[in-house]
Amino acid sequence: MTEQTDKSAGKTYESFDLVQPITRGETTIDKLQLRRPKAGELRGLTLAAIMETDIATTLKLLPRISEPALTDEECADLHPADLAEAGGAIRGFFMTKKETALMEALIAEQRQTT
């Protein structure tokens, strides 16, 4: 997963390669970029469901924040690993500074032992 940041606002994009590319006509989508949602894009969703990476909630949010913009049908047809990757990326947009620091420390620790 690739992370792009805006220093003033924190993490704004997450990109990842799809396990199962999406075919749209003659175009193949093999990489997906998700943008940090804005408040209006969260309308009708609950923060609790987003934080739990609820599947129905993730499927509703993906078309609103994906680039290229996915259709509802394309989201419903995602490979489970791609849905999990997207859910994790979305959850990451809501991590507090403390949670982010903890995750970075855990990752650094794992890198040192491998």
Contact map, one row per residue, 1 for C-alpha under 8 A:
111000000000011110000000000000000000000000000000000000000000000000000000000000000000000000000000000000000000000000
111100000000011100000000000000000000000000000000000000000000000000000000000000000000000000000000000000000000000000
111110000011111000000000000000000000000000000000000000000000000000000000000000000000000000000000000000000000000000
011111000011110000000000000000000000000000000000000000000000000000000000000000000000000000000000000000000000000000
001111101111100000000000000000000000000000000000000000000000000000000000000000000000000000000000000000000000000000
000111111111000000000000000000000000000000000000000000000000000000000000000000000000000000000000000000000000000000
000011111110000000000000000000000000000000000000000000000000000000000000000000000000000000000000000000000000000000
000001111100000000000000000000000000000000000000000000000000000000000000000000000000000000000000000000000000000000
000011111111000000000000000000000000000000000000000000000000000000000000000000000000000000000000000000000000000000
000011111111000000000000000000000000000000000000000000000000000000000000000000000000000000000000000000000000000000
001111101111110000000000000000000001000000000000000000000000000000000000000000000000000000001000000000000000000000
001111001111110000000000000000000011000000000000000000000000000000000000000000000000000000001000000000000000000000
001110000011111000000000000000001111000000000000000000000000000000000000000000000000000000000000000000000000000000
111100000011111100000000000000001110000000000000000000000000000000000000000000000000000010000000000000000000000000
111000000000111110000000000000111100000000000000000000000000000000000000000000000000000000000000000000000000000000
110000000000011111000000000000111000000000000000000000000000000000000000000000000000100000000000000000000000000000
100000000000001111100000000001110000000000000000000000000000000000000000000000000000000000000000000000000000000000
000000000000000111111000000001110000000000000000000000000000000000000000000000000100000000000000000000000000000000
000000000000000011111000000001000000000000000000000000000000000000000000000000101100000000000000000000000000000000
000000000000000001111100000001000000000000000000000000000000000000000000000001100100000000000000000000000000000000
000000000000000001111110000111100000000000000000000000000000000000000000000000000000000000000000000000000000000000
000000000000000000011111000111000000000000000000000000000000000000000000010001000000000000000000000000000000000000
000000000000000000001111111110000000000000000000000000000000000000000000000000000000000000000000000000000000000000
000000000000000000000111111110000000000000000000000000000000000000000000000000000000000000000000000000000000000000
000000000000000000000011111100000000000000000000000000000000000000000000000000000000000000000000000000000000000000
000000000000000000000011111100000000000000000000000000000000000000000000000000000000000000000000000000000000000000
000000000000000000000011111110000000000000000000000000000000000000000000000000000000000000000000000000000000000000
000000000000000000001111111111000000000000000000000000000000000000000000000000000000000000000000000000000000000000
000000000000000000001111001111110000000000000000000000000000000000000000000000000000000000000000000000000000000000
000000000000000011111100000111110000000000000000000000000000000000000000000000000000000000000000000000000000000000
000000000000001111001000000011111000000000000000000000000000000000000000000000000000000000000000000000000000000000
000000000000001111000000000011111100000000000000000000000000000001110000000000000000000000000000000000000000000000
000000000000111100000000000000111110000000000000000000000000000001110000000000000000000000000000000000000000000000
000000000000111000000000000000011111000000000000000000000000010011100000000000000000010011000000000000000000000000
000000000001110000000000000000001111100000000000000000000000000011100000000000000000000000000000000000000000000000
000000000011100000000000000000000111110000000000000000000000000010000000000000000000000001001000000000000000000000
000000000000000000000000000000000011111011000000000000000000000110000000000000000000000000000000000000000000000000
000000000000000000000000000000000001111111000000000000000000000000000000000000000000000000000000000000000000000000
000000000000000000000000000000000000111111100000000000000000000000000000000000000000000000000000000000000000000000
000000000000000000000000000000000000011111100000000000000000000000000000000000000000000000000000000000000000000000
000000000000000000000000000000000000111111100000000000000000100110000000000000000000000000000000000000000000000000
000000000000000000000000000000000000111111111100000000000000100000000000000000000000000000000000000000000000000000
000000000000000000000000000000000000001111111000000000000000000000000000000000000000000000000000000000000000000000
000000000000000000000000000000000000000001111100000000000000000000000000000000000000000000000000000000000000000000
000000000000000000000000000000000000000001111110110000001000000000000000000000000000000000000000000000000000000000
000000000000000000000000000000000000000001011111110000000000000000000000000000000000000000000000000000000000000000
000000000000000000000000000000000000000000001111111000000000000000000000000000000000000000000000000000000000000000
000000000000000000000000000000000000000000000111111100000000000000000000000000000000000000000000000000000000000000
000000000000000000000000000000000000000000001111111111001000000000000000000000000000000000000000000000000000000000
000000000000000000000000000000000000000000001111111111001100000000000000000000000000000001100000000000000000000000
000000000000000000000000000000000000000000000011111111000000000000000000000000000000000000100100000000000000000000
000000000000000000000000000000000000000000000001111111000000000000000000000000000000000000100000000000000000000000
000000000000000000000000000000000000000000000000111111101100000000000000000000000000001101100000000000000000000000
000000000000000000000000000000000000000000000000111111111100000000000000000000000000000000000000000000000000000000
000000000000000000000000000000000000000000000000000011111110000000000000000000000000001000000000000000000000000000
000000000000000000000000000000000000000000000000000001111111000000000000000000000000000000000000000000000000000000
000000000000000000000000000000000000000000001000110011111111100000000000000000000000000000000000000000000000000000
000000000000000000000000000000000000000000000000010011111111110000000000000000000000011000000000000000000000000000
000000000000000000000000000000000000000000000000000000111111111000000001001100000000000000000000000000000000000000
000000000000000000000000000000000000000000000000000000011111111100000001000000000000000000000000000000000000000000
000000000000000000000000000000000000000011000000000000001111111110000000000000000000000000000000000000000000000000
000000000000000000000000000000000100000000000000000000000111111111000100001000000000010000000000000000000000000000
000000000000000000000000000000000000000000000000000000000011111111001111001000000000000000000000000000000000000000
000000000000000000000000000000000000100010000000000000000001111111001000000000000000000000000000000000000000000000
000000000000000000000000000000000111100010000000000000000000111111101000000000000000000000000000000000000000000000
000000000000000000000000000000011110000000000000000000000000011111111100000000000000000000000000000000000000000000
000000000000000000000000000000011110000000000000000000000000000011111100000000000000000000000000000000000000000000
000000000000000000000000000000011000000000000000000000000000000001111100000000000000000000000000000000000000000000
000000000000000000000000000000000000000000000000000000000000001111111110000000000000000000000000000000000000000000
000000000000000000000000000000000000000000000000000000000000011001111111011000000000000000000000000000000000000000
000000000000000000000000000000000000000000000000000000000000001000001111111000000000000000000000000000000000000000
000000000000000000000000000000000000000000000000000000000011001000000111111100000000000000000000000000000000000000
000000000000000000000000000000000000000000000000000000000000000000000011111110000000000000000000000000000000000000
000000000000000000000100000000000000000000000000000000000000000000000111111111000000000000000000000000000000000000
000000000000000000000000000000000000000000000000000000000010011000000111111111000000000000000000000000000000000000
000000000000000000000000000000000000000000000000000000000010000000000001111111000000000000000000000000000000000000
000000000000000000000000000000000000000000000000000000000000000000000000111111100000000000000000000000000000000000
000000000000000000010100000000000000000000000000000000000000000000000000011111110110000000000000000000000000000000
000000000000000000110000000000000000000000000000000000000000000000000000000011111110000000000000000000000000000000
000000000000000000000000000000000000000000000000000000000000000000000000000001111111000000000000000000000000000000
000000000000000000100000000000000000000000000000000000000000000000000000000000111111100000000000000000000000000000
000000000000000001110000000000000000000000000000000000000000000000000000000001111111110000000000000000000000000000
000000000000000000000000000000000000000000000000000000000000000000000000000001111111111000000000000000000000000000
000000000000000000000000000000000000000000000000000000000000000000000000000000011111111100000000000000000000000000
000000000000000100000000000000000000000000000000000000000000000000000000000000001111111110000000000000000000000000
000000000000000000000000000000000100000000000000000000000100010000000000000000000111111111000000000000000000000000
000000000000000000000000000000000000000000000000000010100100000000000000000000000011111111100000000000000000000000
000000000000000000000000000000000000000000000000000010000000000000000000000000000001111111110000000000000000000000
000000000000010000000000000000000100000000000000000000000000000000000000000000000000111111111000000000000000000000
000000000000000000000000000000000101000000000000010010000000000000000000000000000000011111111100000000000000000000
000000000000000000000000000000000000000000000000011110000000000000000000000000000000001111111110000000000000000000
000000000000000000000000000000000000000000000000000000000000000000000000000000000000000111111110000000000000000000
000000000011000000000000000000000001000000000000000000000000000000000000000000000000000011111110000000000000000000
000000000000000000000000000000000000000000000000001000000000000000000000000000000000000001111111000000000000000000
000000000000000000000000000000000000000000000000000000000000000000000000000000000000000000111111111100000000000000
000000000000000000000000000000000000000000000000000000000000000000000000000000000000000000000111111100000000000000
000000000000000000000000000000000000000000000000000000000000000000000000000000000000000000000011111110000000000000
000000000000000000000000000000000000000000000000000000000000000000000000000000000000000000000011111111000000000000
000000000000000000000000000000000000000000000000000000000000000000000000000000000000000000000011111111100000000000
000000000000000000000000000000000000000000000000000000000000000000000000000000000000000000000011111111110000000000
000000000000000000000000000000000000000000000000000000000000000000000000000000000000000000000000111111111000000000
000000000000000000000000000000000000000000000000000000000000000000000000000000000000000000000000011111111100000000
000000000000000000000000000000000000000000000000000000000000000000000000000000000000000000000000001111111110000000
000000000000000000000000000000000000000000000000000000000000000000000000000000000000000000000000000111111111000000
000000000000000000000000000000000000000000000000000000000000000000000000000000000000000000000000000011111111100000
000000000000000000000000000000000000000000000000000000000000000000000000000000000000000000000000000001111111110000
000000000000000000000000000000000000000000000000000000000000000000000000000000000000000000000000000000111111111000
000000000000000000000000000000000000000000000000000000000000000000000000000000000000000000000000000000011111111100
000000000000000000000000000000000000000000000000000000000000000000000000000000000000000000000000000000001111111110
000000000000000000000000000000000000000000000000000000000000000000000000000000000000000000000000000000000111111111
000000000000000000000000000000000000000000000000000000000000000000000000000000000000000000000000000000000011111111
000000000000000000000000000000000000000000000000000000000000000000000000000000000000000000000000000000000001111111
000000000000000000000000000000000000000000000000000000000000000000000000000000000000000000000000000000000000111111
000000000000000000000000000000000000000000000000000000000000000000000000000000000000000000000000000000000000011111
